[in-house]
Amino acid sequence: MKKNNNYKSQNTKAHVKAKPKSIPKSIGSKLGMLLGAIIPIAALIGYSMNMNFFSIARILSAFVLIISIAAYLKNEVIYPNPKAMQHDNSLTTKKIAVGKKNIKNSYFSLNKGTVQVVLSIIIIILCTYLGQVIYAAVI
């Protein structure tokens, strides 16, 4: 009697590249995550301290903006040389030539996540100003 093989063959491909998100979708998802964090915190603090919601949201957005700019600058200033690699506490250089990809990503680009977060926070700050003007006009 022959034994049936119950094991399925595994996929031999190491990585299956997923289709990258477009820049507007990526910015929209980051904007949604930031709004999902900032709005409830600002509403809770504004309600408990009897303060204006828009000013609290603006202050929280400014804190996140400072942190995201610091993260962007850390990435750009500390590691400006694409040939340099840090191992442990010593800085060594790669022996591989710099490709177009490293040169292409070395300037201000919307493909970088920190730039998208900074842009999303600026949008949130502008919306808080607009919301406060609309709120003042209604009341």
C-alpha positions as CSV (number, residue, x, y, z in Angstrom):
1,M,0.0,0.0,0.0
2,K,1.3,3.4,-1.0
3,K,1.5,6.2,1.4
4,N,0.0,9.5,0.3
5,N,2.2,12.6,0.7
6,N,0.3,15.0,2.9
7,Y,2.9,17.7,2.6
8,K,2.5,20.5,0.1
9,S,5.5,21.9,-1.7
10,Q,6.8,25.2,-0.4
11,N,7.2,28.3,-2.4
12,T,10.9,28.6,-3.4
13,K,10.7,32.3,-4.0
14,A,12.4,34.1,-1.1
15,H,10.5,37.4,-1.4
16,V,7.4,38.3,-3.3
17,K,7.4,42.1,-3.8
18,A,4.2,43.7,-2.9
19,K,2.9,46.6,-5.0
20,P,4.1,49.8,-3.3
21,K,1.4,52.3,-2.2
22,S,1.1,55.4,-4.2
23,I,2.3,58.6,-2.5
24,P,-1.2,60.1,-1.9
25,K,-2.4,56.8,-0.4
26,S,0.6,56.7,1.9
27,I,0.1,60.3,3.0
28,G,-3.6,59.6,3.5
29,S,-2.9,56.6,5.7
30,K,-0.3,58.6,7.8
31,L,-2.8,61.5,8.1
32,G,-5.5,59.1,9.2
33,M,-3.3,57.6,11.9
34,L,-2.2,60.9,13.2
35,L,-5.7,62.3,13.3
36,G,-6.8,59.1,15.1
37,A,-4.2,59.8,17.8
38,I,-4.4,63.6,18.0
39,I,-8.2,64.2,17.9
40,P,-9.1,62.0,20.9
41,I,-6.3,63.2,23.0
42,A,-7.0,66.9,22.2
43,A,-10.7,66.3,22.9
44,L,-10.0,64.7,26.2
45,I,-7.6,67.4,27.3
46,G,-9.8,70.2,26.0
47,Y,-12.8,68.8,27.8
48,S,-11.1,68.1,31.1
49,M,-9.3,71.5,31.3
50,N,-12.1,73.5,29.8
51,M,-9.9,74.8,26.9
52,N,-10.3,75.2,23.2
53,F,-10.1,71.9,21.3
54,F,-8.3,73.5,18.3
55,S,-5.6,75.1,20.3
56,I,-4.9,71.8,22.1
57,A,-4.8,70.0,18.8
58,R,-2.4,72.6,17.4
59,I,-0.1,72.2,20.4
60,L,-0.1,68.4,20.1
61,S,0.5,68.7,16.3
62,A,3.5,71.0,17.0
63,F,5.0,68.4,19.3
64,V,4.6,65.7,16.7
65,L,6.0,68.0,14.0
66,I,9.1,68.7,16.1
67,I,9.7,65.0,16.7
68,S,9.2,64.1,13.0
69,I,11.5,66.9,11.8
70,A,14.1,65.6,14.3
71,A,13.7,62.1,12.9
72,Y,14.1,63.4,9.4
73,L,17.2,65.4,10.2
74,K,18.8,62.5,12.1
75,N,18.4,60.4,9.0
76,E,19.8,63.0,6.8
77,V,22.5,64.6,8.9
78,I,24.0,61.6,10.8
79,Y,24.1,59.3,7.8
80,P,24.7,61.8,4.9
81,N,27.3,59.6,3.2
82,P,25.5,56.6,1.4
83,K,28.8,54.8,1.3
84,A,29.2,54.8,5.0
85,M,27.9,52.0,7.2
86,Q,28.0,51.9,11.0
87,H,28.9,48.6,12.6
88,D,29.1,48.6,16.4
89,N,30.8,51.9,17.3
90,S,33.1,52.2,14.3
91,L,32.2,53.8,11.0
92,T,33.3,51.8,7.9
93,T,32.8,52.3,4.2
94,K,31.2,50.0,1.8
95,K,33.2,48.6,-1.1
96,I,30.2,48.7,-3.4
97,A,29.8,51.6,-5.7
98,V,27.0,54.0,-5.1
99,G,24.1,53.3,-7.3
100,K,21.4,55.5,-8.8
101,K,19.1,54.5,-6.0
102,N,21.2,56.1,-3.3
103,I,21.8,59.3,-5.3
104,K,18.1,59.5,-6.1
105,N,17.0,59.2,-2.4
106,S,19.5,61.6,-1.1
107,Y,17.4,64.8,-1.6
108,F,14.0,65.9,-0.4
109,S,11.6,63.3,-1.6
110,L,7.9,62.4,-0.9
111,N,8.8,58.7,-0.9
112,K,10.4,59.0,2.5
113,G,8.0,58.3,5.4
114,T,9.3,61.1,7.7
115,V,8.6,63.7,4.9
116,Q,5.1,62.3,4.6
117,V,4.5,62.6,8.3
118,V,5.8,66.2,8.3
119,L,3.5,67.0,5.4
120,S,0.5,65.4,7.2
121,I,1.2,67.3,10.4
122,I,1.4,70.6,8.5
123,I,-2.0,69.7,6.9
124,I,-3.4,69.0,10.4
125,I,-2.1,72.4,11.7
126,L,-3.7,74.2,8.8
127,C,-7.0,72.4,9.3
128,T,-7.0,73.4,13.0
129,Y,-6.7,77.1,12.0
130,L,-9.5,76.6,9.4
131,G,-11.6,74.8,11.9
132,Q,-11.2,77.5,14.5
133,V,-12.2,80.2,12.0
134,I,-15.3,78.2,11.0
135,Y,-16.2,77.5,14.6
136,A,-15.9,81.2,15.5
137,A,-18.0,82.2,12.5
138,V,-20.8,79.7,13.5
139,I,-20.9,80.8,17.1
